Amino acid sequence: MPGFSAAAGHGFDLGITREAGLTHVIDKGLGPRGWADVLETSGEYIDIVKFGWGTSYVTPNLKAKIDVLKEKRVVIGGTFFEVVYAKNRLDDYKRWLSSLGLTHVEISDGTIDIPRERKLELIADFARDFTVLSEVGSKDAEVVFAPYEWVQWIKEEKAAGAWKVITESREGGTAGIFRPSGEMRTGLVDEIAHEIDFHDLVWEAPTKASQAWFIKHFGPEVNLGNIPPDEVIPLETLRLGLRGDTLKEVLLGGNAS
């Protein structure tokens, strides 16, 4: 999105703007009217909308919902991709996505085991017709991968054709780059960031504490994911330094005065 204005129609301009940084929102079942309300207040700050896990399969008014979101990148959650893979319905899935007018797809292996080479083949295959967001990390809080594995897998998936690679945390921030307690694995994050261009990553950050940490650590242009719809405006205030959690770091350069 080309430029974010914090003075959208209210006649008071502090000259605070933001030029980049994706906000990836998780949808758990909002209807078309609910999304119309969200877009009215938060639309300019939303870049990607993910229909969480398999919610799209049980949503009766799915096409109407997608029509409301036609100006956004819409993607169906990676867990549903894993279901499709397990059921051997990949070609049917492609046709379904196309019939819905969707141009993005998420490919993950956070719940079921997809052989490494096969996942890379799938990313390359889908990337011929769709923009691929791949996801790295397990949804099982007890599964811990070494930092070098995360880095290697992210590089491989980018090379295979992924547009962005998402770092797993689940919608509650209890797996992947987080410990089961909700504490972030900051050493892991730093090692990934040291090796990977942060523009290529979407860090799942469903909690205010994690959002503030990423913004203070990497700046307001960091790509953040799994943001609840009602947290988009609060996140934007964090990005702009309009909330106490990031005011010093974003607006004052770390200085209190």
C-alpha positions as CSV (number, residue, x, y, z in Angstrom):
1,M,0.0,0.0,0.0
2,P,1.6,3.3,-1.1
3,G,1.5,5.5,2.0
4,F,-0.5,5.5,5.2
5,S,-2.0,8.8,6.4
6,A,-2.9,9.2,10.0
7,A,-5.1,12.2,9.3
8,A,-7.8,10.4,7.4
9,G,-10.6,12.9,7.2
10,H,-10.5,14.3,10.8
11,G,-8.8,17.6,10.0
12,F,-5.9,17.3,12.4
13,D,-2.5,16.4,10.9
14,L,0.6,15.6,13.0
15,G,2.6,14.8,9.8
16,I,2.9,11.1,10.9
17,T,2.9,8.7,8.1
18,R,4.1,5.2,7.2
19,E,5.2,4.0,3.8
20,A,5.4,0.2,4.1
21,G,4.8,-2.9,6.3
22,L,2.1,-5.5,5.6
23,T,-0.8,-6.1,8.0
24,H,-2.1,-9.6,7.6
25,V,-5.5,-10.1,9.3
26,I,-7.0,-13.4,10.4
27,D,-10.7,-13.9,9.9
28,K,-12.5,-16.4,12.1
29,G,-16.0,-16.1,10.5
30,L,-17.0,-12.5,10.1
31,G,-19.9,-12.0,7.6
32,P,-20.1,-9.6,4.7
33,R,-21.7,-6.8,6.7
34,G,-19.1,-7.3,9.5
35,W,-16.3,-6.9,7.0
36,A,-17.9,-3.9,5.5
37,D,-17.8,-2.2,8.9
38,V,-14.2,-3.3,9.4
39,L,-13.2,-1.9,6.0
40,E,-14.9,1.4,6.7
41,T,-12.8,2.1,9.7
42,S,-9.6,0.0,9.1
43,G,-9.5,-0.8,5.4
44,E,-6.5,1.4,4.5
45,Y,-4.4,-0.5,7.0
46,I,-5.3,-4.0,5.9
47,D,-3.2,-5.7,3.2
48,I,-4.0,-9.4,3.5
49,V,-7.0,-11.2,4.8
50,K,-6.7,-14.9,5.7
51,F,-9.8,-17.0,6.2
52,G,-8.5,-19.0,9.2
53,W,-7.9,-22.8,8.9
54,G,-11.1,-24.4,7.4
55,T,-13.6,-21.7,8.1
56,S,-14.0,-21.0,4.4
57,Y,-15.4,-24.5,3.9
58,V,-18.3,-24.0,6.3
59,T,-19.1,-20.4,5.4
60,P,-22.4,-20.4,3.4
61,N,-22.0,-16.9,2.0
62,L,-18.3,-17.2,1.1
63,K,-18.6,-15.5,-2.3
64,A,-20.5,-12.5,-0.9
65,K,-17.8,-12.2,1.7
66,I,-15.0,-12.3,-0.9
67,D,-16.9,-9.7,-3.0
68,V,-16.8,-7.3,0.0
69,L,-13.0,-7.9,0.3
70,K,-12.4,-7.6,-3.5
71,E,-9.8,-4.9,-3.0
72,K,-7.7,-7.0,-0.6
73,R,-5.5,-10.0,-1.0
74,V,-7.6,-12.8,0.3
75,V,-6.1,-16.2,1.2
76,I,-7.5,-19.4,2.7
77,G,-5.6,-20.7,5.7
78,G,-2.8,-23.2,5.3
79,T,-4.5,-25.8,7.5
80,F,-7.2,-26.2,4.8
81,F,-4.4,-26.7,2.2
82,E,-3.1,-29.5,4.4
83,V,-6.6,-31.1,4.4
84,V,-6.8,-30.8,0.6
85,Y,-3.3,-32.4,0.3
86,A,-4.2,-35.2,2.6
87,K,-7.4,-35.9,0.6
88,N,-5.5,-35.7,-2.7
89,R,-7.7,-33.0,-4.1
90,L,-5.0,-30.5,-5.1
91,D,-6.3,-29.9,-8.7
92,D,-9.9,-29.5,-7.4
93,Y,-8.6,-27.0,-4.9
94,K,-6.9,-24.9,-7.7
95,R,-10.2,-24.9,-9.7
96,W,-12.1,-23.9,-6.6
97,L,-9.8,-21.0,-5.8
98,S,-10.0,-19.8,-9.3
99,S,-13.8,-20.0,-9.3
100,L,-13.8,-17.8,-6.2
101,G,-11.6,-15.3,-7.9
102,L,-8.7,-15.8,-5.4
103,T,-5.2,-15.1,-6.6
104,H,-3.3,-16.0,-3.4
105,V,-2.8,-19.4,-1.7
106,E,-1.2,-20.4,1.6
107,I,0.9,-23.6,1.7
108,S,1.8,-25.0,5.1
109,D,2.8,-28.2,6.8
110,G,2.2,-27.2,10.4
111,T,-0.1,-30.0,11.3
112,I,0.5,-32.9,8.9
113,D,3.9,-34.1,7.6
114,I,4.6,-33.2,4.0
115,P,8.0,-34.4,2.8
116,R,10.3,-31.5,2.4
117,E,11.0,-31.9,-1.3
118,R,7.2,-32.4,-1.9
119,K,6.4,-29.1,-0.2
120,L,8.9,-27.3,-2.4
121,E,7.4,-28.9,-5.4
122,L,3.9,-27.8,-4.3
123,I,5.1,-24.2,-3.8
124,A,6.6,-24.2,-7.3
125,D,3.5,-25.8,-8.8
126,F,1.0,-23.4,-7.2
127,A,3.3,-20.4,-7.9
128,R,2.7,-20.8,-11.6
129,D,-1.0,-19.8,-11.2
130,F,-1.2,-18.1,-7.7
131,T,0.8,-15.8,-5.4
132,V,2.1,-18.2,-2.7
133,L,2.4,-17.5,1.0
134,S,4.2,-20.4,2.6
135,E,4.4,-21.0,6.3
136,V,7.2,-22.5,8.3
137,G,6.9,-24.0,11.8
138,S,4.7,-26.5,13.6
139,K,1.4,-25.9,15.2
140,D,2.4,-28.5,17.9
141,A,3.7,-26.5,20.8
142,E,6.0,-29.4,21.8
143,V,7.8,-29.4,18.4
144,V,10.9,-27.2,18.5
145,F,13.1,-26.7,15.4
146,A,16.6,-25.4,15.5
147,P,17.1,-21.9,14.2
148,Y,19.3,-23.1,11.3
149,E,16.4,-25.3,10.1
150,W,14.0,-22.3,10.1
151,V,16.5,-20.3,8.1
152,Q,17.2,-23.1,5.6
153,W,13.5,-23.8,5.1
154,I,12.6,-20.2,4.6
155,K,15.4,-19.8,2.0
156,E,14.3,-22.9,0.2
157,E,10.6,-21.8,0.1
158,K,11.5,-18.4,-1.2
159,A,13.6,-20.0,-3.9
160,A,10.8,-22.3,-4.8
161,G,8.5,-19.4,-5.5
162,A,6.9,-18.2,-2.3
163,W,6.1,-14.4,-2.3
164,K,6.3,-14.2,1.5
165,V,7.1,-16.8,4.2
166,I,5.0,-16.8,7.3
167,T,6.5,-17.7,10.7
168,E,4.1,-19.9,12.6
169,S,2.7,-18.9,16.0
170,R,-0.9,-20.1,15.8
171,E,-3.7,-17.6,16.4
172,G,-3.0,-17.5,20.1
173,G,0.8,-17.1,20.1
174,T,1.6,-20.5,21.7
175,A,3.7,-22.4,19.1
176,G,6.3,-21.9,16.5
177,I,8.2,-18.6,17.3
178,F,6.5,-18.6,20.7
179,R,6.8,-20.9,23.6
180,P,3.7,-22.7,24.9
181,S,3.6,-20.1,27.7
182,G,3.2,-17.3,25.1
183,E,6.7,-16.1,25.6
184,M,8.4,-15.2,22.3
185,R,11.5,-17.1,21.3
186,T,13.5,-13.9,20.8
187,G,16.8,-15.7,20.0
188,L,15.1,-17.7,17.2
189,V,13.6,-14.5,15.8
190,D,16.9,-12.7,15.8
191,E,18.7,-15.6,14.1
192,I,16.1,-15.8,11.4
193,A,16.2,-12.0,10.9
194,H,20.0,-12.1,10.7
195,E,19.8,-14.4,7.7
196,I,16.6,-13.4,5.9
197,D,15.5,-10.0,4.5
198,F,12.6,-9.0,6.8
199,H,10.6,-7.8,3.8
200,D,10.3,-11.5,2.8
201,L,8.8,-12.5,6.1
202,V,5.4,-12.2,7.8
203,W,5.8,-12.6,11.5
204,E,2.6,-14.0,13.2
205,A,2.0,-11.6,16.1
206,P,-1.5,-12.0,17.5
207,T,-0.9,-10.2,20.8
208,K,-0.3,-6.6,21.6
209,A,2.9,-7.5,23.4
210,S,4.4,-9.3,20.4
211,Q,3.3,-6.6,18.0
212,A,5.0,-4.0,20.1
213,W,8.1,-6.1,20.4
214,F,8.5,-6.6,16.7
215,I,7.9,-2.8,16.0
216,K,10.5,-1.8,18.6
217,H,12.9,-4.4,17.3
218,F,12.5,-4.0,13.5
219,G,10.7,-0.7,13.1
220,P,7.1,0.1,12.0
221,E,7.5,-1.3,8.5
222,V,7.8,-4.9,9.7
223,N,5.2,-7.3,8.2
224,L,2.9,-8.7,10.9
225,G,0.3,-11.4,10.7
226,N,-2.7,-13.1,12.4
227,I,-4.0,-9.7,13.5
228,P,-7.6,-9.9,14.7
229,P,-9.9,-7.5,12.7
230,D,-10.7,-5.4,15.8
231,E,-6.9,-5.0,16.5
232,V,-6.0,-3.4,13.2
233,I,-6.5,0.2,14.4
234,P,-4.6,-0.5,17.7
235,L,-1.8,-2.1,15.7
236,E,-1.6,1.0,13.5
237,T,-1.2,3.2,16.5
238,L,1.7,1.0,17.6
239,R,3.3,1.3,14.2
240,L,2.9,5.1,14.3
241,G,4.1,5.6,17.9
242,L,0.6,6.8,19.0
243,R,0.5,4.3,22.0
244,G,2.7,4.3,25.0
245,D,4.2,0.9,24.1
246,T,6.1,2.3,21.1
247,L,5.9,6.1,21.5
248,K,9.5,6.6,22.6
249,E,11.0,4.2,20.1
250,V,9.0,5.2,17.0
251,L,8.4,9.0,17.5
252,L,11.3,10.0,19.8
253,G,14.0,7.6,18.7
254,G,14.3,6.0,22.1
255,N,14.5,9.3,23.9
256,A,12.0,10.4,26.6
257,S,12.3,14.0,25.7
